[in-house]
Amino acid sequence: MRIRRFACMAGLFILDMILLSMLCFQNRKNEENAGLSRDRGSAGGYEVMSGDVAISSNMQEERKIALTFDDGPNHIYTLPLLEGLKERGVKATFFLLGQEVVEKPEIAKRIAQDGHLIGNHSFYHEDLSQMEAEEAVMYVSRTNEVIYEATGQYPQLIRPPFGRANANSVYEPPMVEVLWTIDSRDWELSDVGTIMQNVLPNAKEDGIILMHDASASSVQAAFAIVDSLQEQGYCFVTLDEILFDRH
């Protein structure tokens, strides 16, 4: 009788051990699967879907585009423009005239402090292509100096007025000449819709938009262009990111 009772208890003990082992194995498997899902979510931007299918949330990158402004700083329109760009999280590139920087150094400083890139647009908006090389270099160098005095930064980029460079000029330190790929023609237009129409259909990745911070219509059009292109997935960057970093 005692032997049968002992055998029965032993059998129950063995069965309990088997069930316990199976339960531990299942828990370990569940934990491994959960860990795999967490790793996918944190390391590669993955979102785990039903079954074994995972879709990357980082596959579609934003398209870069650059917004640029010539002829400033303007004592009326540049500061409102800066406020609107800041509200939209946009960085732009400003090609400044030396004469305007001398008259409004605090606005030039504000442009730099807001994280925008500053370039050289000559001193008086002179046509550099019609000058002797030495004279063109003198005007550009003078503009570099006044920009440095106002902002603490020497420009590395130059946009020659009218898009006409002096072919014989040699700048020290060397500068990169930059034009544009999309002309808003805002300098001759007062209708915001027309300015937008000159830009939006022509927008493409790594595009460079030419505008001016010199009128209310230009500022309003700039904001509308930014809002529209951001909705289309464009990311506004400074020109150095377009020119020197295409990754």
C-alpha positions in Angstrom: 0.0 0.0 0.0 2.8 2.4 1.0 4.7 1.5 -2.2 1.7 2.3 -4.4 1.2 5.6 -2.6 4.9 6.5 -3.0 4.8 5.6 -6.7 1.8 7.8 -7.2 3.4 10.8 -5.5 6.6 10.3 -7.5 4.6 10.2 -10.7 2.8 13.4 -9.8 6.1 15.1 -9.0 7.6 14.2 -12.4 4.5 15.4 -14.2 4.7 18.7 -12.3 8.3 19.1 -13.3 7.5 18.4 -17.0 4.7 21.0 -17.0 7.0 23.6 -15.2 9.8 23.1 -17.8 7.3 23.5 -20.7 6.0 26.8 -19.1 9.5 28.2 -18.6 10.4 27.4 -22.2 7.3 29.2 -23.5 8.1 32.3 -21.4 11.6 32.5 -22.7 10.4 32.2 -26.3 7.8 35.0 -25.7 10.5 37.2 -24.2 12.9 36.7 -27.1 10.2 37.6 -29.6 9.3 40.7 -27.6 13.0 41.7 -27.5 13.3 41.3 -31.3 10.3 43.6 -31.8 11.8 46.2 -29.4 15.2 46.0 -31.2 13.5 46.6 -34.5 11.6 49.6 -33.2 14.6 51.4 -31.6 17.5 50.6 -34.0 16.1 50.9 -37.5 12.9 52.9 -37.3 10.8 49.8 -37.8 7.1 49.5 -37.0 6.1 45.8 -36.5 3.0 44.9 -38.3 0.9 41.7 -38.3 2.8 38.5 -38.8 6.5 38.9 -39.6 6.1 42.0 -41.9 8.0 45.1 -40.8 7.8 48.5 -42.6 10.5 51.1 -42.2 9.4 54.5 -41.1 12.7 56.0 -42.3 12.6 54.9 -45.9 11.3 58.2 -47.3 13.7 61.0 -46.6 12.8 64.7 -46.8 13.8 66.5 -50.0 16.2 69.4 -49.4 15.6 72.8 -51.0 17.2 76.2 -50.3 15.5 79.6 -49.9 17.8 82.6 -50.5 17.3 86.3 -50.2 19.3 89.1 -51.9 19.9 92.8 -51.3 19.4 93.0 -47.5 19.3 93.7 -44.8 16.2 95.8 -45.2 15.1 98.0 -42.3 11.4 97.3 -42.8 11.0 93.8 -44.1 14.0 91.7 -42.9 12.9 91.4 -39.2 9.3 90.3 -40.0 10.8 87.8 -42.4 13.1 86.4 -39.8 10.2 86.1 -37.3 8.1 84.1 -39.8 11.0 81.8 -40.8 11.6 81.1 -37.1 8.0 80.2 -36.5 8.2 77.7 -39.4 11.5 76.2 -38.3 13.2 77.4 -41.6 16.9 78.3 -42.1 17.7 80.4 -45.2 20.7 82.0 -46.9 21.0 85.8 -47.0 23.3 87.5 -49.6 23.9 90.9 -48.1 25.0 94.2 -49.6 27.9 95.8 -47.8 26.3 99.3 -47.8 23.2 97.9 -46.2 25.2 96.1 -43.5 27.0 99.3 -42.6 23.7 101.1 -42.1 21.9 98.2 -40.3 24.6 96.0 -38.6 22.2 94.9 -35.8 19.9 93.3 -38.4 22.8 91.5 -40.0 23.8 90.3 -36.6 20.3 89.0 -35.9 20.3 87.1 -39.2 23.4 85.3 -38.0 22.1 84.7 -34.5 19.0 83.1 -35.9 21.2 80.4 -37.6 20.9 81.6 -41.2 23.8 81.5 -43.6 25.2 84.8 -44.8 26.8 85.4 -48.2 28.3 88.3 -50.0 26.3 90.3 -52.6 28.9 93.0 -53.3 28.9 96.4 -51.7 26.6 98.7 -53.8 25.0 96.0 -56.0 27.6 96.9 -58.7 28.0 94.9 -61.8 31.3 93.1 -61.1 31.6 91.8 -64.6 32.1 95.4 -65.9 35.0 96.1 -63.5 38.7 95.5 -63.6 39.4 92.4 -61.5 41.3 94.4 -58.8 38.3 96.7 -58.3 35.8 93.8 -58.1 38.0 92.1 -55.5 38.2 95.3 -53.5 34.4 95.7 -53.4 33.9 92.1 -52.4 36.6 92.2 -49.8 35.2 95.4 -48.3 31.8 93.7 -48.0 33.4 90.7 -46.3 34.9 92.9 -43.7 31.8 94.8 -42.8 29.9 91.5 -42.6 32.6 90.2 -40.2 32.4 93.3 -38.1 28.6 92.9 -37.7 28.4 89.2 -37.3 31.8 87.8 -36.5 31.6 85.6 -39.6 33.4 85.8 -42.9 31.2 84.8 -45.8 32.3 81.8 -47.9 29.7 82.3 -50.6 29.2 85.1 -53.1 26.3 85.8 -55.4 27.4 88.4 -58.0 24.7 91.0 -58.7 22.7 90.3 -61.9 24.3 86.8 -61.8 27.3 88.2 -63.6 30.7 87.4 -62.1 34.1 88.9 -62.9 35.9 86.0 -64.6 39.3 87.3 -63.7 38.7 88.0 -60.0 40.7 85.9 -57.5 39.4 86.2 -53.9 41.5 85.6 -50.8 40.4 83.5 -49.1 38.7 81.7 -52.0 34.9 82.1 -52.3 32.3 80.0 -53.9 30.0 81.7 -56.5 26.4 80.7 -56.3 23.5 81.6 -58.5 20.0 80.0 -58.4 17.8 77.4 -60.1 14.4 79.0 -59.4 13.8 82.7 -60.0 10.7 84.1 -58.2 11.1 87.4 -59.9 9.7 89.0 -56.8 11.7 92.1 -57.3 9.4 93.1 -60.2 6.1 91.7 -59.0 3.7 92.8 -56.3 1.2 89.9 -56.7 1.8 87.2 -54.2 0.0 84.5 -56.3 2.2 85.3 -59.3 5.4 85.0 -57.3 4.2 81.7 -55.9 3.4 80.4 -59.4 7.0 81.3 -60.5 8.3 79.0 -57.7 6.1 76.1 -56.8 5.8 74.3 -60.2 9.6 74.5 -60.6 10.5 73.2 -57.1 12.7 70.1 -57.0 15.2 68.5 -54.7 18.4 70.6 -54.2 16.7 73.5 -55.8 17.8 77.1 -55.0 15.1 79.7 -54.8 15.9 83.4 -55.5 14.0 86.0 -53.5 14.5 89.4 -52.0 13.7 90.7 -48.5 12.7 94.1 -49.9 8.9 94.2 -50.1 5.7 93.1 -48.3 4.7 90.9 -51.2 8.0 89.1 -51.2 7.7 88.3 -47.5 4.1 87.1 -47.8 5.0 85.0 -50.8 8.0 83.5 -49.0 5.8 82.3 -46.2 3.2 80.9 -48.6 5.9 79.1 -50.5 7.4 77.6 -47.4 4.1 76.4 -46.1 3.2 74.8 -49.4 6.6 73.1 -50.0 6.7 71.8 -46.4 3.4 70.2 -46.9 4.9 68.5 -50.0 7.7 67.0 -47.9 10.4 69.6 -48.6 13.0 70.5 -45.9 14.5 74.0 -46.1 18.2 74.1 -45.6 21.0 76.6 -45.9 23.0 76.6 -49.1 26.1 74.9 -47.7 24.0 71.8 -47.2 23.0 71.8 -50.8 26.5 72.6 -52.2 28.7 70.5 -49.9 26.6 67.7 -48.4 24.4 65.8 -50.8 24.0 62.7 -48.5 
